[in-house]
């Protein structure tokens, strides 16, 4: 504790000193003295090489470059890559762009019964979560349908997703961030499990939301003495090969009141059918059949066309909460809109690279991969990111882009950083973290009222375990006090 407090006061003092005009480094100084004193102190205390760090800081009002350190070095930007994907989507599709999910009746209506199949065709809505699905089904019910005698037909052909292994990135196939895109994705293909101890019966009560009619849960958990701590609170999750059955094993501490976790379940089509069936029956409806994957021509007039949230609201979910599968859905959507359906990951990358070329950006050594930053191979420079921030700042949709980022100390991935601090509310930042990678990019309003584009990328062993955030904090304080 003493060491951490000492480091805190050391950095605070260093940042204050670095804010003085006489200590502002020359942008032409290539030695480590060019870095703010607070940043240098963190690097020294944490024994981090200065060449592991790239920084670009630019005054957006005057154009003055305050700091340019290793800014042309390609580095893994982690989830900061989402800024490129969301910016291109905003510029190409517009802030009011909406996805749709169409419903077709393949049969006649007899009273409140559809004598036939119901077809759902998806167009890539990234935020078709449980509440939105419920609203869509409510719209169907309001049009007089209660009973479906046939099957639920699912058309997800608007995207062509190659066979992908959700465990490929880190051997964690159930993690929500590893969900593979799909044109008819519902609720990110994830459920939330709730665990509550029942010590009198030496068992653990497991609940799931949303409830899926076709997901089987095998509960082999028991209760043990102890406080509510430990990895997954001692719970082991074992899926079967088809992911339609999940077994829970382990000893759950009685010190927990309720513990919850989000995990992927089923395949996309199975999940969609399970959620549809559960919500449909919950509202008093009935469906007699099962599901089938189909490819429809889409030429007929839909019985119901359900619109998504506008793009401006969607990118806020993407950037503030660093939602990987939503960012990847954007990439596929760009592919379909620019090059025609079906959207593919390759064409999504082509669309973004084409946009960069058309707008005159330097894309040398930029490696995009999946558009979400969940990648070991993605690369970008601090200077390239700063150029994107500067470009976006001059566009008509600048307010929507800026508002999509986390506000320091208030929300998103920055909600716990700079809380009750002089920097609270003064920065809109996209963060990125992977093993051995930390990154930030966004806008900071200084105490003088000027606004700065700030980018910091750092790739180094274990930098994600805390030291990277200390470097970022020192930099952001220096910019604010400048």
HELIX and SHEET records of a PDB file:
HELIX    1   1 UNK A    2  UNK A   18  1                                  17    
HELIX    2   2 UNK A   21  UNK A   23  5                                   3    
HELIX    3   3 UNK A   32  UNK A   34  5                                   3    
HELIX    4   4 UNK A   37  UNK A   45  1                                   9    
HELIX    5   5 UNK A   50  UNK A   52  5                                   3    
HELIX    6   6 UNK A   78  UNK A   81  5                                   4    
HELIX    7   7 UNK A   82  UNK A   93  1                                  12    
HELIX    8   8 UNK A  130  UNK A  142  1                                  13    
HELIX    9   9 UNK A  176  UNK A  178  5                                   3    
HELIX   10  10 UNK A  187  UNK A  189  5                                   3    
HELIX   11  11 UNK A  199  UNK A  201  5                                   3    
HELIX   12  12 UNK A  231  UNK A  234  5                                   4    
HELIX   13  13 UNK A  268  UNK A  282  1                                  15    
HELIX   14  14 UNK A  311  UNK A  320  1                                  10    
HELIX   15  15 UNK A  324  UNK A  339  1                                  16    
HELIX   16  16 UNK A  345  UNK A  358  1                                  14    
HELIX   17  17 UNK A  382  UNK A  393  1                                  12    
HELIX   18  18 UNK A  398  UNK A  403  1                                   6    
HELIX   19  19 UNK A  412  UNK A  414  5                                   3    
HELIX   20  20 UNK A  463  UNK A  465  5                                   3    
HELIX   21  21 UNK A  467  UNK A  481  1                                  15    
SHEET    1   A 6 UNK A  65  UNK A  69  0                                        
SHEET    2   A 6 UNK A  53  UNK A  59 -1                                        
SHEET    3   A 6 UNK A 451  UNK A 459 -1                                        
SHEET    4   A 6 UNK A 437  UNK A 445 -1                                        
SHEET    5   A 6 UNK A 427  UNK A 434 -1                                        
SHEET    6   A 6 UNK A 406  UNK A 407 -1                                        
SHEET    1   B 5 UNK A 286  UNK A 287  0                                        
SHEET    2   B 5 UNK A 147  UNK A 148  1                                        
SHEET    3   B 5 UNK A 113  UNK A 122  1                                        
SHEET    4   B 5 UNK A 100  UNK A 110 -1                                        
SHEET    5   B 5 UNK A 304  UNK A 307 -1                                        
SHEET    1   C 5 UNK A 286  UNK A 287  0                                        
SHEET    2   C 5 UNK A 147  UNK A 148  1                                        
SHEET    3   C 5 UNK A 113  UNK A 122  1                                        
SHEET    4   C 5 UNK A 152  UNK A 155  1                                        
SHEET    5   C 5 UNK A 291  UNK A 293  1                                        
SHEET    1   D 3 UNK A 203  UNK A 209  0                                        
SHEET    2   D 3 UNK A 190  UNK A 198 -1                                        
SHEET    3   D 3 UNK A 259  UNK A 264 -1                                        
SHEET    1   E 3 UNK A 216  UNK A 224  0                                        
SHEET    2   E 3 UNK A 245  UNK A 253  1                                        
SHEET    3   E 3 UNK A 235  UNK A 239 -1                                        
END                                                                             
